Structure formats: structure tokens, C-alpha cells
Amino acid sequence: MKTFLVASMLVASISFAPLAMATMSQADCQATWKKADVNSDGKMDGKEAKPFIDAMNVAKEKPMDSQGKSLQSGEFLKSCQAGTFDSVKL
């Protein structure tokens, strides 16, 4: 029984390890922001914001913009570091 519990805990820890490792660092998030904010105006809207807002919707995070069409850098970085944008490819 003890062996079964140890084996179960090992399998569980290995299963969740990729999720923990997938989250971007603060530096990665800032680099992603810089790349995505194409016109460097300090916010993302329209085509710039769409993949990130889509990811927020999937994660059931509500963008601060009431219309859900733009992102400010602080909001982006918070969601990014939480792992919301890990699957977004630019």
C-alpha cells in the first residue's frame, strides 16, 4: 500500500510538472508585450490584441476594457505571468 501511494504521488507530480514549467517569466512576458505592441503605443487593440483577448476569454478572464477590444500593459503582464497566454503564438 505504501508503495502504491508513493508511486501515485510520483505520477501526479510528473503529470503537473509541464504545466508549472510552461508559464512565462516576467522577462518573457515583457518581450512578448514588446513584440505584440507593434505600433509601440503602450496598449494593444484591434489585431494586436485579438489573440490575447481570445486567450483571456478561453481562460474566463474578463479584459478591463468593457468592450473587450484592448489591453493595457499591466493587465497583459498580469495575465501573461498567470499563464493565460502560454499557448499564443506570434
N, C-alpha and C positions, 0 to 999 in steps of 0.2 A: 504493500500500500504506500509506504514511504517513497519507494522508487517511482511509483506511478505519479504521485504528487510532484516530485522533483522534475520528472520528465514533462508533465503538463505545464509546469511553470516555465521550463526552458522553452518549450514550443510557443507558449504565449508571448514570452519576451522576444523571441526571434520574429514572430509574426508582426509585432507592432514596431520593431526597430526601424524598418524602412519609412514608416510614417513620421517618426520623430526626426529622422535624418533628412527628410525631404524639405522641411521648412527652410526658407531662405534666411540668410543672415541680414543684419541691418545694412551692411555694405552691399550685399546682393540686391536688396530692395531699393536702395538709393540708386544703384547703377541701372536697375530696371526702370525706375521712375525717369531718370535722365534720358534713357533710350526711348521711352514711350511718349514723353512730353516733347514731341517733335518740334513744335514751334517755341519751346522754352519760355512759355508764358506763366509758368508756375501752377497751372491747372491742366487737367485733361478733360476734353469734351469731344463730342462727335466720334469720329473714327478712332481717335486716340484712346478714348475711354471705353469704348464698346466692349472689347474682350474682358476688361477688368470688371466692368459693371455686370456683364453676363456671369462672370465667376462669382461675384458677390451675390447675385440672385440665386445661383445654384446653392451657395452656402447659406442662403437665407439671411444674408446681411443686407440691411437697407442703407443705400447711399444717403449721405446727408442732404444732397440736392433733392428737393421734393419731387422733381420730375425724373430723377434717376438718370440724368444725362451727362453729369460732370463729376469729377473727383478733384479734391484739393490734395496737396502733398501729404499733409498729416494723416488724413483719412486713408490715403493709399498705403502709406508706410505701416500704419497700424494693422490693416487687413493683410498686407503682404507678410509681415512678421508673424501673423497668426496662421499663415499657410494658405490663405484663401487663393492666392494667385500662383501656387506652385505648378499648376497644370497649364498656365497660359504661356503660349509660345509667341514670340515676336518675330 
